[in-house]
Amino acid sequence: MNKIKTIISKLLLVLITIGAFSNCKNEKKGPSDLELLSILQLLSGFSLPGPKPEWTRILGATSGGVQVKSITSDPNSNVYVTGQAGGNVDGQNITGVYDLFVSKYNSSGSKQWTRLMGIAGDQTIAYGIASDSLGNVYTVGETNGALDGEAFFGTPDFADRNFFVVKFDSNGNKQWTRLLGVTGYTSASSVTTDTTGNIYVTGTSISGLDGQTFSGGGAGYFIVKYNSSGAKQWTKLFAGPKPTGITCDLNGKIYLTGLTSNMTSMDGVVVNGTNDAFLIQFDANGNKTWTKLTGATGKDTRSNGISTDSSGNIYLTGSTNGSIDNQVKSGGVLDLLIIKFDSSGNRVWTRQVGFTGNIFAVSNKTSTGMGVKVGRDQELYVTGFTNGNLDNQTHSDPTSDRKNLFLTKYDFNGNKIWTSIAGQKGYISESYSITTDPQGHPYLTGYTNGPLNGEPLAGSGSNLFVIKYQ
């Protein structure tokens, strides 16, 4: 009740102000767009519904399904998705138990090509994809075989895993493949490129990498730099956490994010919760500049996605079951978390959003951010999934545990502009990754097991979707 009174009071104040404006010389008939936006921003507890998708595409396999993990765009507004396929896809025949795939769509949603790569009897799974300024794309992940004839580190066809990097040109022609690993498990989770075409890969390894070992022994994470020709430039190893995303800014700084994975401290910084979200800045040579942790005592806080803007600010998204930076925790289990940092690692603002509505049982409601991307005009897009109402936007079946995808838009200062939820009652739709094209349009990709936005399933098992918004 108090919140409603506060909102009404603020609204009346704005209306009075607009009325004063209308009494001035050269008065206008009605409020301007800016004045209307002021009203909406004051109504901070509410969110406008987002725009309708421009198009939705669904892609499946003949058997075994497809699982998509990441999306990227090129300078010509094409988008590329990657993941794993358990059967033939788009007329391409599978080779292994699971093959990596890359599919390209143009800005109108027309599929341009699909490529599958694998090894008979083995598993090859892609987790990340990035593009460069020339329209080449790089996909990374893990394999347990000698992919593309490359030498395997360890014992192929066994429990050992190597990470891979594969480069395709914009026409889908494979340029080169690289494997790197040790006896044991090595996997790449994310990839990014810089303005000069270098490639940076991050992931985890169980016992060192590239002739190096982790300080203190055991497992840890890595960053490996390649040039555009696939020549390895350097490898950096660090003990500890689990990286989920990597990106570069326009000045060549490298940023890594993820979760602390049950550590008590990291780079001399004390971990607050059972897991904290981390952000690390590296220089262009892979040397750490600073480390920042975000968490709440006894709580689980994770970062799943990362993006930078043209001013060098960094944005993270993920989830928390605590209260971060005095944000109000919702009644659900997990809240969507969004944090902005400046280039020195100072937190600029934090936003935490969770379940809204009057459903009696809210104890199982979760909202998780999976991807974040800065648009052309420095606006911020965040995507993920929720099994309840979010920002007063209605879930397709809020009494169930099934997930709907969401897309929410913020301005540079953290003011929420709109939120959109999509899904079909009785089915699951989860968004995992987001990109924007040079015109600023956001594209989402993820998983669905049912029809979505009027598009039917396109194969057996899990299907991937690509959605473009205006």
N, C-alpha and C positions, 0 to 999 in steps of 0.2 A: 504493500500500500504506500509506504513512504517513497519507494522508487517511482511509482506512478505519479505521486504528487510532485516529485522533483522534476520529472519529465514534462508534466503539464506546465509547471512554473517556467521552465526554460523555454518551452514552446510559446507561451504567452509573451515572454520577453522578446523573443525574436519577431513575433507578429507585430508587437507594438513598435519595434524598431523599423520593420518594413513599412508600417503605417506612417511613421515619421518620414521615411524616405519619399513616400508617395505624395506628401504634402509640399515637397520642395518644388522649385521651378522645373519645368520640363518633366513633369511627373510621368511615370510609367503606369500602365494599366496592369497591375499584378506584379508579383515578385519576379526578379531575374533568376536565371539559372544558378548564379552564385548564391543568392539569398535562399533559394530552395535547398541547395547543398548545405548551407549553414544549418537549416532546420534539421535535415537528415543527420548531420554529424552530431547535433545535440541529442538526438534520440539514440544515444550510444548503446542502449540495450536492445536495439532492433536492427535488423539488416534487410535491405531490399533484396528481392529475388534477382538472381543473375540473368544474363541474356540466354536465349535459347541457343543450342548448338547450331553451327552452320552446317555441319555434316558429321555423321558417325559412320565408321567402317568397322566391320567385324571380320576376323580371319581365324580359321581353324585348321585342323589337320584331319587326315583320313582316319587316324586312330591315335590314341595316346595323348591327344590334346596338344596345345601350345601354351607356354607360359612366357609372358613378356616381362621384361625387367626395366627397360630404359628407353628413352626417346631423345632425339636431338634434331636440330634443323640446320640447313645450310644457307649460304647467302642468297640463294634463289628461291627461298621459301618452300623447299622440299623438306619432308620430315622422314626420319629413319627410326625404325624400332628394332630391338634385338631381344633375344631370349633363347628358349630351348623348345624343340619340337620333338614329339614322340611318334610322329607319323609323317607321311608326305604332305607338303604344304604348297599350295599355289602351283601345282604341276611339277614341283621339284621333289625328287625321291630322297628319302632318308637313307643314311648309310649306317649309322650306329644305333645304339639303344636310345640315346638322345643326341640330336645334332643341334649345334648353334644355328640360328637363322638371323638374317637381316632382311627387312622389307622396306622399300621406299615408296612413299606417296607424294604426289605433287600437291600444291596448295588447294586444288579443287577436289582432292580426295581420290584421285585416280591412282591405282597401284601401278608403279613403274616396273618394279622387278622384285623378286625374292631370291635369296641365296641360302643354301644349306651347306654346312660343312660338318663332317664327323669321321669316325673311324669304326669299322665293322666290329661289333661286340662291345664298344666302349661308349662312355658318356662324355659329351662335350656341351657345356652349359655356359651361356653368355649372361653376364650380369650388368655390364655397362657399355655405353656407346657415346662417342663424341665426334664432332666434325671439325674441319679446319677451314680456313678462308678460301681454299680452292675447291671445296665441295667433296673432299675425301672424307671417309668415315673410318673410325677405328672402334672395333668391338673387343671386349676383354671378358675373361671368365676363367673357367677351369676345365681340364681334360685329364683323363687317365690313359691316354694313348699318344702315339707319335703323330700329332695332327699335321696334316699337309706335308708329311715326310720329315718334319723337324725332329731333331734328336730329343729324346725324352730323358729327363733327369729322374733317376730312380728306377722302379720296376713298372713298366707299362702293363696295362690290363689287370692291375692289382689295386690295392688300397691307396697307392701313391697318387698324388695329383700335382700337375704343373699348372701354372697360369699361362694363358695365351694372349697375344695381341695379334689381331688380323686387320690389315688395311685393305679397304676397297676404294676404287675411284667412284665418281658420281654415277657411272654407268653400270656399277656392280661388278667390275672386273677386279679380281683379287690381285693386289700388288705385292704383298709379302705377309709372312706369318712368322711369329717369334714365340718360342716356349722358354720358360725359366722356372726352375724348381729345385727341390732337394729330395732325398729319400724321405718320404712322408707327405705331408699335406701342404700345398701352397695354392692359394686361390686369389684372383684379382676381383675386387668388388666394384671399382669405379675407375674412370679414365677421364682426362681432360686434355685440352691443347692450349698452347699459348699463342700470342700474336705472330710469332715467327714460325709456327708449324711444328714445334716440338710436342711430344706426347709424354704425359705423366700418368703412371699407373700406380694404384694403391691396392693393398689387400693384406692378407695375413699368411704367415708361414709358421710351421710347427718347430723348425729347428735351424733357422738361419736361411741365407740365400746368397747366391752369387759369390761363394767363397767367404762370406762373412757370417758371423754368429751374433746372436743377441747378447747384450750385456747381461750378465747373470744367468745366461743359458735360458732354455725354454723357448716359448713361443713369443711372437710379437708381430708388428706390422712393418710394411715397407713402402717406399716410394722408389720407382724406377723411371728414369728419364730416357727416352729414345728420340732421335731426330726423325725427320720425315721420311728418311730412307730406311729406317728400322735399325740404325746403328745405336747400340746402347751407349749412353753418355755417362751415367753414374747410377749407383744403387745405394740407398740409405736404409738402414735398419734401426728400429727402435723397439724396445721392450714394451709390452703392455697391452694397450686397448684394442678395440675393434673398430676399424675405420668403415664408414658407410658412404662417404662422399668426398670428392676432391674437386677443386676448381682453381683457376688462376685469375688475377686481376690484370688490368691493362699495363701495370708497371712491372709485371713479371713475378710478383709475389705469389706463392702457392699457399692454399688453405686446405686444411684437412678437418673433417668432422666425423663424429661417431659417438660411441659410448665407452665408458671406462671399464666395463666388464668386470665388476667385482674387485676393482683395485681400491686400495686405501689412500693412495696419493699418486700424483702424476706430475712429473717434471717439477717436483717440490711443492705442488699445490695439493692441498688436502681435499679428498673426495667427501662431499657432504652426505650423499645418499647411498643406497645400495648400488645404483648406477648413476653417474652424472653424464650430461652431454658435454663434449669437449670441442674446442676450436683451437687449432694450432696454425700459426703463421710460420712459413719457411721463406728464406730468400731464394733467388733463382738457382742457387747451387745446392739447395736442399738442406741448408742449415737452419735450425730452429731459431726463431726470433722471440716468440712468446707463446704461452699456453694459457687458455682460459677454460674454466670449468663452470657449469651451471647445474645446480641441483638443490634438493631440499632434504633435510635431515631424515634419514630412514626411508626415503622415497625413491622411486625409479624414474629417472629422467633420461630421455634418449633423443639424439638428433639423427634424422634419416636423410635430410637433404640440405644442400648448400648452394648459394648463388652470390655473385658480387654485382655491384653497379659501377657506373663509369666514374664515380667519385672515390672508389675504393672501399665503400661500405660492404659489410658481409651480412648475409641473412641465413638463418638456420630455421628448419622446421622439424618437428618430431612430436613427442608426447611426454606427459608427466602425470603421475598420480598424486602429486603434491601441489603446493602453492609456490610459484616462482615470482620473485620481485614484487611481492605483495599483491599479486593477481588473485582474484577470487576463484577458488576451486569450484567446479560445477558439482552436481549431485552424482555424476557418473563415475566410472572407474578411472578412465584415462581422458585427459583433456588434450586437445590440439595445442601445440606450443609453437610460437613464432618469436624469434629474437633478432634484433638488429644490433650489429657491432660497428664501430668505426674502425679505420685502418690501424689504430693503435691498440685495439682489443677492448675498448671501453664499450659497455652495453649502453646503447642509445635508447631503446625501448623494448618492452616485452609484451606480448599479447598471449592470453590463455583463454581458450574457448572450449566449451563442452556442451553436454546434453541440455536441451531446453524442452519444456513441455510438462504435461500433467500426468504422464504415465505413472501408475502406482509403483511398479518395480523399476528402479533406475540403477540398481546395484551392478548390472552387467553392461551398462552403456559405456562405449568407448569411442573416442574420436582421435585419429592418428594422422599427423602430417607426414607425407612420404616424399613430396617433391616441392621445390620452391624455385621461382624464376623471376628475375627482374625484366620488365618489358621495355619497350622503346622509349617511353616517356617516364621512366623511373618508377612506374607503378609496380606493385608486387603481386604475383599470383602464387597461391599455395593450393596444393591438391593432396588428397589422401582418401580415407574412408571412415565411415561412421555407421553405427547400428542404431542410431537414434536421431531425433530432430536436432538440427544444428543451426544456430543463429536464427531461430524462429522459422526456419525452412523445414518443410515436412518430409520426413522419411517415407519411403513407399510402404513400409510395414513396421512402424515403430514399436510394436509389441513383440517383434521377433529379434533374434540375434543376427539376422542376415545384414550384410554390409551394403550400403549405398556409397557411391563415389561422391566427392564434393570438390568444388572449385570456389575459392574465396579470393577476393581482390581487395588490396589495401593501397593507400597512397604512400608516398615517401615518408610521411610522418607517422605512419601507423594507424591512420584513420580507416576504418573498414568502409568499403564502398558497396559491395554486394557479396552474397553467397548463393551458390547454386548447388542443388543436390539432384542426383540422377540415379535411377535404379528401377527395377521391375519387381513388383510384389511376388514373393515366393522364390526369388533368385538372388544371387550374390554378384555385386559389381564393385571391384576395388581398383582404385587408381594408384599407380606406383611411381609415376614419373611425369614431368612436365617440361615443355620447351616453349619458346616464343619465336616467331619468325621476324624478319626485318621490319615488317609493318606493325608489329606488336601484337599479333593474334596469338593466343595461347592454344597449345595442343596437349592433350592428355593421352596417356596410354595405361593400360592395366588389364585386368582379368574379369571375365564374366562367364557365368554358366547358364545364361538365359538371354532372351531378347533385351535390347537396350536402345532407347530412343527410337523405337519403331523398326530397328534392324533385327533380323532373325539370326540365330546361330548359324555358323558357316562350316561346322565340322563336329566331330565327336569330342567328348570331354570338355576341358576348359578351352575357351576361345580368348583371343586378344581383341581389344578395341582400340581405336584411335578416334579421338573427338577433337574437332576444331571449333573454337568459339570466336565470335567477333570481338 
